[in-house]
Amino acid sequence: MPIKGRGAVSNAASRFLPLHSVPVDDGWRVQLPHDEAEPALETVALPDRTRQIITRNQSPDVPFDRSINPYKGCEHGCVYCFARPTHTYLDLSAGLDFESRLFYKTNVRELLTDALCKAGYEPAPIALGTNTDPYQPLERDLRITRQVLEVLLEANHPVTLVTKSRGVLRDLDIWRALAEKGLAKVAVSVTTLDDELKRRLEPRAASARARLQTISALADAGVPVAVMAAPVIPFINDHELEDILSAAQSAGASAAGYIFLRLPGEVAALFEEWLDAHYPLKKARVLAALRGARGGRLYDSKWGQRMRGTGAVADIIAHRFQAALKKLDLLRAEENQLRTDLFRPPHRQQSLF
């Protein structure tokens, strides 16, 4: 059964654990009185004492080669999140653990300063929010993303962001300062304009209205802002594609992108459970469309295909997206280039001892 405020329906153990337990109703479960609710699933945050803050990649189908993820796991609870399987490497579940047992980077200011001061470092845009949202609820108190931005501003280093949180507006002073130098661009992910679908699909993320207001505030501050219609899910939210792009353009977005639903690793089973819980009558049709776009499987990781899919359904969505871009006079999200010529290594604080 769905848990209020959570996206995943289950919490299957990591595939790397040698033993797995399976819940079974043996008839001895205590029935709570009608006026008592199940205890809420609380969020726990733990330190991640990493030694390397910048992650490198050589993927040919993403527009960046380095990224920073201040957090592992994400309280937004988006059931479709492609990052969920990363939690299994921590011997945790890609299900409810991913959205309730979170980890935050430590010593980020020192680690990032050291990385940018290394001999031979060549600047290129650092992407924030490539795995989990850097402005998820934890950021309100921990302010780790802000520390990253402060170092990048001091170094005149280019940075990009993908978020579905209005928390980015807390740091509007830094984003404005970076944008004035041609060093920043932000993409706001808008999955649906339907509040009920949002609550089921992304239970702890901001509403569509809040995200459109975020786009407007960023644009008014002079920060280049794009909308990401992601993910596009056949027969769930694909009919909203043009409306999402139009609403974002009216709010101030100057560019747009989209991603066809990806279901790597454990995400496929979690998404099927989600369909059973929320859209059982649509399940067969949705999964058939996904398989038709993935060569008969629920996921295909081939470069160039994992973000867009192939086949009739994927092609129709691609043509619709292209037509909407032209009609709304929007750029592709990756087209705005950032400056790298202003970079200077940040100042290292010297110890007195």
Secondary structure in CASP SS format (residue, H / E / C, confidence):
PFRMAT SS
TARGET T0000
AUTHOR 0000-0000-0000
METHOD secondary structure of the structure
MODEL  1
M C 1.00
P C 1.00
I C 1.00
K C 1.00
G C 1.00
R C 1.00
G C 1.00
A C 1.00
V C 1.00
S C 1.00
N C 1.00
A C 1.00
A C 1.00
S C 1.00
R C 1.00
F C 1.00
L C 1.00
P C 1.00
L C 1.00
H C 1.00
S C 1.00
V C 1.00
P C 1.00
V C 1.00
D C 1.00
D C 1.00
G C 1.00
W C 1.00
R C 1.00
V C 1.00
Q C 1.00
L C 1.00
P C 1.00
H C 1.00
D C 1.00
E C 1.00
A C 1.00
E C 1.00
P C 1.00
A C 1.00
L C 1.00
E C 1.00
T C 1.00
V E 1.00
A E 1.00
L E 1.00
P E 1.00
D E 1.00
R C 1.00
T C 1.00
R C 1.00
Q C 1.00
I C 1.00
I C 1.00
T E 1.00
R E 1.00
N C 1.00
Q C 1.00
S C 1.00
P C 1.00
D C 1.00
V C 1.00
P C 1.00
F C 1.00
D C 1.00
R E 1.00
S E 1.00
I E 1.00
N C 1.00
P C 1.00
Y E 1.00
K E 1.00
G C 1.00
C C 1.00
E C 1.00
H C 1.00
G C 1.00
C C 1.00
V C 1.00
Y C 1.00
C C 1.00
F C 1.00
A C 1.00
R H 1.00
P H 1.00
T H 1.00
H H 1.00
T H 1.00
Y H 1.00
L H 1.00
D C 1.00
L C 1.00
S C 1.00
A C 1.00
G C 1.00
L H 1.00
D H 1.00
F H 1.00
E H 1.00
S H 1.00
R E 1.00
L E 1.00
F E 1.00
Y E 1.00
K E 1.00
T C 1.00
N C 1.00
V H 1.00
R H 1.00
E H 1.00
L H 1.00
L H 1.00
T H 1.00
D H 1.00
A H 1.00
L H 1.00
C H 1.00
K C 1.00
A C 1.00
G C 1.00
Y C 1.00
E C 1.00
P C 1.00
A C 1.00
P C 1.00
I E 1.00
A E 1.00
L E 1.00
G C 1.00
T C 1.00
N C 1.00
T C 1.00
D C 1.00
P C 1.00
Y C 1.00
Q C 1.00
P C 1.00
L C 1.00
E H 1.00
R H 1.00
D H 1.00
L H 1.00
R C 1.00
I H 1.00
T H 1.00
R H 1.00
Q H 1.00
V H 1.00
L H 1.00
E H 1.00
V H 1.00
L H 1.00
L H 1.00
E H 1.00
A C 1.00
N C 1.00
H C 1.00
P C 1.00
V E 1.00
T E 1.00
L E 1.00
V E 1.00
T E 1.00
K C 1.00
S C 1.00
R H 1.00
G H 1.00
V H 1.00
L H 1.00
R H 1.00
D H 1.00
L H 1.00
D H 1.00
I H 1.00
W H 1.00
R H 1.00
A H 1.00
L H 1.00
A H 1.00
E H 1.00
K C 1.00
G C 1.00
L C 1.00
A E 1.00
K E 1.00
V E 1.00
A E 1.00
V E 1.00
S E 1.00
V C 1.00
T C 1.00
T C 1.00
L C 1.00
D C 1.00
D H 1.00
E H 1.00
L H 1.00
K H 1.00
R H 1.00
R H 1.00
L H 1.00
E C 1.00
P C 1.00
R C 1.00
A C 1.00
A C 1.00
S C 1.00
A H 1.00
R H 1.00
A H 1.00
R H 1.00
L H 1.00
Q H 1.00
T H 1.00
I H 1.00
S H 1.00
A H 1.00
L H 1.00
A H 1.00
D H 1.00
A C 1.00
G C 1.00
V C 1.00
P C 1.00
V E 1.00
A E 1.00
V E 1.00
M E 1.00
A E 1.00
A E 1.00
P E 1.00
V E 1.00
I C 1.00
P C 1.00
F C 1.00
I C 1.00
N C 1.00
D H 1.00
H H 1.00
E H 1.00
L H 1.00
E H 1.00
D H 1.00
I H 1.00
L H 1.00
S H 1.00
A H 1.00
A H 1.00
Q H 1.00
S H 1.00
A H 1.00
G C 1.00
A C 1.00
S C 1.00
A E 1.00
A E 1.00
G E 1.00
Y E 1.00
I E 1.00
F E 1.00
L C 1.00
R C 1.00
L C 1.00
P C 1.00
G C 1.00
E C 1.00
V H 1.00
A H 1.00
A H 1.00
L H 1.00
F H 1.00
E H 1.00
E H 1.00
W H 1.00
L H 1.00
D H 1.00
A H 1.00
H H 1.00
Y C 1.00
P C 1.00
L C 1.00
K C 1.00
K H 1.00
A H 1.00
R H 1.00
V H 1.00
L H 1.00
A H 1.00
A H 1.00
L H 1.00
R H 1.00
G H 1.00
A H 1.00
R C 1.00
G C 1.00
G C 1.00
R C 1.00
L C 1.00
Y C 1.00
D C 1.00
S C 1.00
K C 1.00
W C 1.00
G C 1.00
Q C 1.00
R C 1.00
M C 1.00
R C 1.00
G C 1.00
T C 1.00
G H 1.00
A H 1.00
V H 1.00
A H 1.00
D H 1.00
I H 1.00
I H 1.00
A H 1.00
H H 1.00
R H 1.00
F H 1.00
Q H 1.00
A H 1.00
A H 1.00
L H 1.00
K H 1.00
K H 1.00
L H 1.00
D C 1.00
L C 1.00
L E 1.00
R E 1.00
A C 1.00
E C 1.00
E C 1.00
N C 1.00
Q C 1.00
L C 1.00
R C 1.00
T C 1.00
D C 1.00
L C 1.00
F C 1.00
R C 1.00
P C 1.00
P C 1.00
H C 1.00
R C 1.00
Q C 1.00
Q C 1.00
S C 1.00
L C 1.00
F C 1.00
END
